Amino acid sequence: MVLQQYERQTLPRGFHPAGWDAIEPYLRELLDRNVVTVQELERWLLDWSELASVVQEEGTRRRTAKDRDTDNPAVDAEFLAWVEGVQPKLQPFLFALQKKLASHPAASALKKDEFGRYLRSVRNAVDIFRQENVALGVEEVKLQARYKTLVGAQTVQFDGAERTLSQMRLYFESPDRNVRENAWRLSEERRAKDYDTFNGIFEKLYSLRLKKAANANCKDYRELRWRENERFDYTPEDCLTFSASIEKVCVPRMKKLQAERRAKLGVGHLRPWDMDVDPHGDKQLKPFNDVRELAAKARESFSHVDPLFAEYFDTMARNELLDLDNRKGKSPGGYQTTFHERRLPFIFMNAAGTTGDVKTLLHEGGHAFHSIEHRGQRIIGNRGAPMEFCEVASMSMEFMGGEHIHKTFYNDADARRAQIRHLEQVVAFMPWMTTVDCFQHWLYTNPNHTRADRDAKWIELRRRFEGDVDWSGLESAARHRWMQQLHLFSYPFYYIEYGIAQLGALQVWRNYLDDPKQAVKDYRHALSLGSTRSLPELFKAANIKFDLSATMLESLMQMVDEKLEELKAA
């Protein structure tokens, strides 16, 4: 399959946004262009979208290059040249273009089905834009890059070699408890060396964020982020109510699973290094030997869900849009991003040979297929979706692809173990998700807190949501565990999305178990809509419900209970 190539309609083929001097004339032309009729306004929007796509692709290229090689001075210089020399100058022009659109007399005559949601987004952005926040945003990006660089440089000597902390995750799954403990303690000792530095980075980020909120006339940073994230369909209070439902519905189930784990492992107390090992078998699961095999088996799993998804994945591989292995000098974590001029996705991750890597690639594959499904949307502002639904796309693929891992990554017995692990992690994830979310609500509504207050709040929340894990003698590691959550540094107030999306993904999975072809058809239809529909409307398009109630959560957890019983009895 060859995906459609989108040729430039207005920009010269030779145009390359190498720096501000190359970009500025095209922005000025858009700003100065006389636009009167609705037809002229639509053409202007398409031209703006084309320029934005080309410029964003260059920015994405530099950011991903930085993430792929954090130790390279030339790559770092190119990244900083963009962050410091282009992005701050783009922001005022973006605001002016948004303002021109928002106030244009013909805007209300644009097709609502295609442009209605986008216009709401633009008007919201105009309302919260402040020129003084541009420079603060530059400093924020630089601090976030510093955090990623430090994490990427964290290595230890273990098992005869220098290993990154991502690679050490493999040893946390060892059936040998001594190996797990030694690996865990050594990893934490290395992290501890950066505690003060990470605290300093976070406090600088925190200060910048409070200033941005004040500049935007928001009562706190939470209000600003709610608007920046365009959370039009639920409130902070809804999140806290959802948290209480998770405490009631998920925490007791998690504790039951922890008791089973403790019994199967034959230990008196669960320790942090007991939480990643599979207690349902006597050997460590080994789903793949290297990233080439990981990619090949993932492709086959995607093919079983829908052959078209495998073809999408092939397109990414042919275009070198997969960076899957872990190595020193590579940023932590995993993500999917889009090169907007080509309208093609890129997957970044740090595979170390674990079962979690399989889930990660299925997850990021879901994001990538979302990007491809909505690439036909004409304007860049519609080639996306509310982030909560973006995560439905990715988490649903974990479940649908997970139904076929017995044909790809594992034999039948090991596939059951992997599925049990996935479902147990679903139960445990919801309390972790709400811990991170509640922590952020507290952080940004208590601006005068100290480091000690921050650590104490984290421990309070973990005691509420963690269940029965023994951290005695490991108090420092427990207090500082929040520092491992990348989102707190780089994506503030981005985490509740995963919890909301889990509700959607479980419903997609339920539909898939009932009628795979129809479920995939509904899923692809919803993905193709991009940002042109509201969050509840996108859920409806996928034949699922946007519902954060305890009733919905309980019904889905009952389904998980039943599936776990079935798998464990097999």
C-alpha positions in Angstrom: 0.0 0.0 0.0 1.2 3.5 -0.9 -0.3 6.3 1.1 -1.3 9.5 -0.7 1.4 12.1 -1.0 0.3 15.6 -0.3 2.0 18.1 -2.6 2.4 21.7 -1.7 -0.3 23.8 -3.1 1.0 27.3 -2.5 4.5 27.2 -1.0 7.4 26.8 -3.5 8.8 23.3 -3.6 12.3 24.7 -2.7 11.1 26.4 0.5 12.9 25.1 3.6 12.2 26.6 7.0 15.8 26.6 8.1 15.5 29.7 10.2 13.4 32.7 11.0 14.5 34.7 8.0 13.1 32.0 5.7 9.8 31.7 7.5 8.9 35.3 8.3 8.0 36.5 4.7 5.3 33.8 4.3 3.8 34.6 7.7 3.7 38.3 6.8 2.0 37.6 3.5 -0.8 35.6 5.3 -1.2 38.4 7.9 -1.3 41.1 5.3 -3.5 39.3 2.7 -6.8 41.0 2.0 -9.4 38.3 2.8 -13.1 39.3 2.2 -15.3 36.4 1.1 -15.8 33.1 2.8 -14.2 31.4 -0.2 -11.1 33.6 0.3 -11.1 32.9 4.0 -11.1 29.1 3.4 -8.2 29.4 0.9 -6.3 31.6 3.4 -6.9 28.9 6.1 -5.6 26.2 3.8 -2.5 28.2 2.9 -1.8 28.9 6.6 -2.2 25.2 7.3 0.3 24.3 4.6 2.9 26.7 6.0 2.2 25.5 9.6 2.6 21.9 8.5 6.0 22.6 6.9 7.3 24.6 9.8 6.0 22.1 12.4 7.7 19.2 10.5 11.0 21.0 10.8 10.5 21.7 14.5 9.5 18.0 15.0 12.6 16.8 13.1 14.9 18.8 15.4 13.1 17.7 18.6 13.2 14.0 17.7 16.8 14.3 16.7 17.5 15.7 20.1 15.6 12.9 21.8 17.5 10.3 19.8 20.9 11.7 20.5 21.0 13.8 23.7 24.8 13.8 23.8 25.4 15.2 20.3 26.5 18.9 20.5 25.6 19.6 16.9 22.1 18.2 17.3 21.7 20.1 20.6 22.8 23.4 18.9 20.3 22.9 16.1 17.5 22.1 18.6 18.3 25.2 20.7 18.5 27.4 17.6 14.9 26.5 16.9 13.7 26.8 20.5 15.4 30.1 21.0 15.5 31.6 17.5 12.3 30.5 15.8 9.6 29.4 18.3 9.5 32.7 20.3 9.1 34.6 17.0 6.5 32.3 15.7 4.2 32.8 18.7 3.2 36.5 18.1 2.5 35.7 14.4 0.4 32.7 15.4 -1.6 34.9 17.8 -2.1 37.6 15.1 -3.3 35.0 12.6 -5.6 33.4 15.1 -6.9 36.9 16.0 -7.5 37.7 12.3 -9.5 34.5 11.9 -11.5 34.8 15.1 -12.6 38.3 14.3 -13.2 37.8 10.6 -16.8 38.6 9.6 -16.9 35.6 7.3 -15.7 33.1 10.0 -19.3 32.3 11.0 -20.1 31.3 7.4 -17.3 28.6 7.3 -18.6 25.0 7.2 -19.4 24.2 10.8 -18.9 20.4 10.2 -15.2 21.0 9.2 -14.3 24.3 10.9 -16.6 24.7 13.9 -14.5 23.0 16.5 -11.4 24.5 15.1 -12.8 28.0 15.4 -13.7 27.4 19.1 -10.1 26.3 19.7 -8.7 29.4 18.0 -10.9 31.7 20.0 -9.9 30.0 23.2 -6.2 30.4 22.2 -6.6 34.1 21.4 -8.2 34.7 24.8 -5.4 33.1 26.8 -2.4 34.3 24.7 0.0 36.6 26.5 3.2 37.9 24.7 5.1 37.8 28.0 4.5 34.1 28.3 6.4 33.4 25.1 9.8 33.9 26.7 8.7 31.9 29.7 7.8 29.0 27.4 11.2 29.0 25.9 12.8 28.6 29.3 10.3 25.9 30.1 11.3 23.9 27.0 15.0 24.2 27.8 14.5 23.0 31.4 12.5 20.0 30.1 15.3 19.2 27.7 17.7 19.3 30.6 15.6 16.9 32.6 15.5 14.4 29.7 19.2 14.7 29.1 20.0 13.9 32.7 17.6 10.9 32.7 19.1 9.6 29.4 22.6 9.8 31.0 21.7 7.7 34.0 23.6 4.4 33.8 24.9 1.7 36.2 27.3 -1.2 36.0 25.3 -4.4 36.3 25.7 -8.0 35.2 29.1 -7.2 33.6 28.1 -4.2 31.5 27.1 -0.5 31.6 23.3 -0.4 31.4 20.8 2.4 31.2 18.0 2.5 33.8 15.6 1.5 31.0 17.6 -1.6 30.4 17.6 -2.4 34.1 13.8 -2.9 33.9 14.5 -6.3 32.4 16.0 -7.4 35.7 13.0 -6.3 37.6 11.2 -9.2 35.9 13.7 -11.8 36.9 12.3 -14.9 38.8 15.3 -14.6 41.2 14.3 -12.2 44.0 18.0 -11.4 44.8 18.6 -10.3 41.2 15.5 -8.1 41.3 16.4 -6.5 44.6 20.0 -5.8 43.6 18.9 -4.3 40.2 16.2 -2.2 41.9 18.5 -0.9 44.6 21.3 -0.1 42.2 18.9 1.8 40.0 17.5 3.8 42.9 21.0 4.6 44.1 21.8 6.1 40.7 18.6 8.1 40.6 19.3 9.4 44.1 22.4 11.2 42.8 20.1 13.5 40.8 17.4 14.1 43.4 18.6 17.6 44.2 19.1 18.5 40.6 15.6 17.3 39.6 14.1 19.2 42.5 15.8 22.3 41.3 14.6 21.8 37.7 11.1 21.2 38.9 11.0 24.2 41.1 12.2 26.4 38.2 9.5 24.9 36.0 6.9 25.5 38.7 7.9 29.1 39.1 7.6 29.7 35.3 4.2 28.0 35.3 2.8 30.2 38.1 4.0 33.3 36.3 2.3 32.2 33.1 -1.0 31.6 34.9 -0.8 35.0 36.5 0.0 36.7 33.2 -3.1 35.0 31.7 -5.3 36.3 34.5 -6.0 32.8 35.7 -6.6 32.1 39.4 -4.0 29.3 39.2 -2.0 27.2 36.8 -4.6 24.5 36.8 -7.1 26.9 35.3 -4.6 27.9 32.6 -3.8 24.3 31.7 -7.5 23.4 31.6 -7.9 26.0 28.9 -4.6 25.2 27.1 -5.6 21.6 27.0 -9.1 22.5 25.7 -10.9 20.5 28.4 -14.3 21.7 27.4 -16.2 18.5 28.4 -15.2 18.0 32.1 -14.0 19.9 35.1 -11.4 19.6 37.8 -14.2 18.6 40.2 -15.1 15.7 37.8 -11.5 14.5 38.1 -11.6 14.4 41.8 -15.0 12.6 41.8 -13.5 10.1 39.3 -10.6 9.7 41.8 -13.0 8.8 44.6 -14.6 6.2 42.3 -11.2 4.6 41.6 -10.5 4.4 45.3 -13.8 2.6 45.8 -13.8 0.4 42.7 -10.2 -0.3 41.8 -8.1 -0.1 45.0 -9.9 -3.1 46.7 -9.4 -5.2 43.5 -5.7 -4.1 43.4 -5.2 -5.2 47.0 -6.8 -8.6 46.2 -4.4 -9.0 43.3 -1.5 -8.0 45.5 -2.5 -10.7 48.0 -2.5 -13.3 45.2 0.9 -12.0 44.1 2.3 -12.3 47.6 1.0 -15.8 48.0 2.3 -17.0 44.6 5.7 -15.5 45.2 5.8 -17.0 48.7 6.9 -13.8 50.4 5.8 -12.3 53.7 5.6 -8.7 52.3 5.6 -7.3 48.8 8.6 -5.1 48.2 9.0 -2.6 45.3 11.1 -5.2 43.4 8.3 -7.7 43.6 5.9 -5.7 41.5 7.2 -6.4 38.0 8.0 -10.1 38.1 5.3 -12.4 36.7 4.1 -14.6 39.5 2.2 -16.9 37.2 5.2 -18.7 35.8 8.7 -19.9 36.8 10.5 -18.4 33.9 10.8 -14.9 32.7 8.8 -14.1 29.6 11.0 -13.2 26.6 8.7 -11.9 23.9 11.6 -10.9 21.5 15.3 -10.9 21.2 16.0 -7.6 19.4 14.0 -4.6 18.1 13.9 -6.1 14.6 12.0 -9.1 15.9 9.9 -6.8 18.1 8.9 -4.8 15.0 8.2 -7.9 12.9 6.0 -9.5 15.6 4.1 -6.3 16.3 3.4 -5.9 12.5 1.9 -9.4 12.5 -0.2 -8.6 15.6 -1.5 -5.4 13.8 -2.3 -7.5 10.7 -4.6 -9.8 12.8 -6.6 -6.8 14.0 -6.8 -5.3 10.4 -4.4 -6.0 7.5 -4.5 -2.2 6.8 -2.8 -1.5 10.1 0.1 -3.8 9.1 0.4 -1.8 5.8 0.5 1.4 7.7 3.3 0.0 9.9 5.2 -1.1 6.8 5.0 2.5 5.5 6.6 3.7 8.7 9.3 1.2 8.5 10.1 2.0 4.9 10.3 5.7 5.7 12.6 5.1 8.8 9.9 6.3 11.2 10.6 3.8 13.9 13.3 4.3 16.7 12.6 1.4 19.1 15.8 0.4 20.8 17.3 1.7 24.1 20.8 3.1 24.2 22.9 5.5 26.2 22.3 9.1 25.3 18.7 8.6 24.2 15.8 10.3 26.0 13.6 8.2 28.2 10.1 7.1 27.6 8.1 6.4 24.5 5.9 8.5 22.3 4.4 9.0 18.8 4.6 12.2 17.0 3.7 13.4 13.5 5.7 14.9 10.7 3.0 17.2 9.5 4.0 18.0 6.0 4.3 14.4 5.0 1.4 13.6 7.3 3.3 10.5 8.6 3.8 9.3 12.2 7.0 8.5 14.0 7.4 6.1 16.9 10.0 6.6 19.6 10.6 4.1 22.5 13.2 2.4 24.6 12.8 -1.3 24.2 14.7 -3.5 26.6 13.3 -6.9 26.0 10.4 -6.8 28.4 6.7 -7.7 28.1 6.0 -4.0 28.7 7.8 -3.2 25.5 5.2 -5.2 23.6 2.4 -3.2 25.2 4.3 0.1 24.5 4.7 -0.7 20.8 1.0 -1.7 20.4 0.1 1.5 22.3 2.2 3.8 20.1 1.0 1.9 17.1 -2.5 2.9 17.9 -1.4 6.5 18.1 0.4 6.2 14.7 -2.7 4.7 13.0 -4.8 7.5 14.4 -2.4 9.9 12.8 -2.8 8.1 9.5 -6.5 7.7 9.6 -7.1 11.4 10.0 -4.3 12.6 7.6 -7.0 13.4 5.0 -8.3 16.3 7.1 -7.5 19.4 5.1 -6.2 21.7 7.9 -3.5 20.9 10.4 -5.8 22.0 13.2 -8.1 19.1 12.5 -5.4 16.5 12.2 -5.5 15.5 15.9 -8.1 15.0 18.5 -8.8 15.8 22.2 -5.9 14.0 24.0 -8.3 11.9 25.9 -9.5 10.3 22.7 -6.0 10.1 21.3 -5.3 7.8 24.2 -8.4 5.8 23.4 -6.9 5.1 20.0 -3.6 3.9 21.6 -5.0 1.9 24.5 -7.6 0.2 22.4 -4.9 -1.2 20.2 -3.2 -2.6 23.3 -6.3 -4.7 23.9 -7.2 -5.6 20.3 -3.6 -6.4 19.4 -3.2 -8.2 22.7 -5.9 -10.7 21.6 -3.4 -12.0 19.0 -0.1 -12.2 20.8 -0.4 -16.0 21.1 0.1 -16.1 17.3 3.1 -13.7 17.4 5.1 -13.0 20.5 4.2 -16.1 22.7 3.0 -19.6 22.8 -0.5 -20.1 24.2 0.6 -20.5 27.8 2.9 -17.5 27.8 0.3 -15.4 26.0 -2.2 -16.1 28.8 0.5 -15.0 31.3 1.1 -11.8 29.3 -2.7 -11.1 29.1 -3.1 -11.7 32.8 -0.2 -9.3 33.4 -1.8 -6.7 31.2 -5.2 -6.9 32.9 -3.7 -6.8 36.4 -1.8 -3.7 35.3 -5.0 -2.1 34.1 -6.4 -2.5 37.6 -3.2 -1.2 39.2 -2.8 1.6 36.8 -6.0 3.4 37.6 -4.8 4.1 41.2 -1.4 5.2 40.0 -3.0 7.4 37.4 -5.2 9.1 39.9 -2.2 9.5 42.3 -0.4 11.5 39.7 -3.5 13.5 38.8 -4.4 14.3 42.4 -0.7 15.3 43.1 -0.9 17.8 40.2 -4.2 19.3 41.5 -2.5 19.7 44.9 0.7 21.1 43.5 -0.8 23.9 41.5 -3.5 24.9 44.0 -0.9 25.2 46.8 1.6 27.7 45.4 3.5 28.2 48.7 4.4 24.5 49.4 7.9 23.4 50.3 10.0 20.4 49.2 9.0 18.7 52.4 5.3 19.5 51.8 5.6 18.1 48.3 7.2 14.8 49.4 4.7 14.5 52.3 1.7 14.9 49.9 3.1 12.3 47.5 3.5 9.8 50.4 0.0 10.6 51.6 -1.5 9.9 48.2 0.5 6.7 47.7 -0.7 5.4 51.1 -4.2 6.1 49.9 -3.9 4.5 46.5 -0.8 2.1 46.5 -2.2 -0.8 48.4 0.0 -3.3 50.3 3.6 -2.6 49.2 6.3 -2.4 51.9 8.7 0.5 51.6 10.3 0.2 55.0 13.9 1.2 54.9 13.3 2.8 51.4 11.7 6.0 52.6 13.8 8.3 50.5 13.1 6.4 47.3 9.4 6.4 48.1 9.4 10.2 48.7 11.1 10.9 45.5 9.3 8.5 43.2 7.3 11.2 41.6 10.5 12.4 39.9 10.3 9.4 37.6 7.1 10.6 36.2 8.1 12.4 33.0 4.8 14.1 32.7 5.3 16.2 35.8 8.2 17.8 34.2 7.4 17.9 30.5 3.6 17.5 30.2 2.0 19.2 33.2 -1.6 18.2 33.9 -1.4 15.5 31.3 -2.3 12.2 33.0 -6.0 12.1 33.7 -6.3 11.5 29.9 -5.0 8.0 30.4 -7.7 7.2 33.0 -10.5 8.6 30.9 -9.1 6.8 27.8 -8.9 3.5 29.7 -12.7 3.6 30.2 -13.0 4.1 26.4 -10.5 1.5 25.5 -12.1 -1.1 27.7 -15.4 -0.5 25.9 -13.8 -0.8 22.5 -12.3 -4.1 23.6 -15.7 -5.3 24.8 -17.1 -4.4 21.4 -14.1 -6.2 19.7 -14.7 -9.4 21.7 -18.3 -9.3 20.6 -17.8 -8.4 16.9 -14.2 -7.7 15.8 -14.9 -6.4 12.3 -17.6 -4.0 13.4 -15.5 -2.8 16.3 -12.6 -2.0 14.1 -14.9 -0.3 11.6 -16.3 1.9 14.3 -12.8 2.5 15.7 -11.4 3.6 12.3 -14.3 5.8 11.6 -13.9 7.7 14.9 -10.1 8.1 14.3 -10.8 9.5 10.9 -12.8 12.4 12.3 -9.7 14.0 13.8 -10.5 17.1 15.8 -13.8 17.9 14.1 -16.0 16.5 16.9 -16.2 16.9 20.6 -14.9 14.3 23.1 -18.4 12.8 23.8 -19.1 12.8 20.0 -15.9 11.0 19.2 -16.7 8.4 21.9 -20.1 7.9 20.3 -18.6 7.6 16.8 -16.6 4.7 18.2 -19.8 3.1 19.6 -18.7 3.8 23.2 -19.9 6.2 25.9 -18.1 9.1 27.5 -19.0 8.3 31.1 -16.8 8.8 34.2 -19.3 7.5 36.6 -18.6 4.8 39.3 -21.3 2.7 37.6 -19.4 2.6 34.3 -16.1 2.0 36.1 -17.6 -0.9 38.1 -19.1 -2.5 35.0 -15.8 -2.4 33.2 -13.8 -3.7 36.1 -16.3 -6.6 36.4 -15.5 -7.5 32.8 -11.8 -7.4 33.7 -12.5 -9.7 36.7 -14.3 -12.2 34.5 -11.5 -12.2 31.9 -8.9 -12.7 34.5 -10.8 -15.6 36.0 -11.1 -17.2 32.6 -7.4 -16.8 31.8 -6.3 -18.1 35.2 -8.5 -21.1 34.9 -7.2 -22.1 31.5 
